[in-house]
Structure formats: C-alpha cells, structure tokens
C-alpha cells in the first residue's frame, strides 16, 4: 500500500490525462469478480441491511445498548 500511496498515485495524478482517467474508470467499471460468475450485489445489500438493523444506534438502527 505504501508504494501505491507514495509513488504510483502521485505519478498517476501528475501524468495521466482526463482521457486516461476516463478510460481507466470504464475498464474498472466493466470488471466483475474474477472468481465468480455470480453477481452478489443483492446478497451484499441484504447483508448490509441485516447488519444495520441489528447494530445499536447511533451506528445502526437496532435497539440501543443499555
């Protein structure tokens, strides 16, 4: 992570054009999980809703802890 934050990201910000960033965003947006042909977004949405519902306020909407 240090290499990316200290070397790669600053260089990318310095040398890549708007067109480069647009192309990179499109390429990443088209990628799916390479380990699965199944779209798990709905499953993750359900899991997030469950976690939010059972997590006590103020982080979630579950009952407050006493």
Secondary structure, DSSP 8 states (H G I E B T S, - for coil): -HHIIIIIHHHHHHH--HHHHHHHHHHHHH---TT-SS--HHHHHHHHHHHHHHSBTTTSSB----
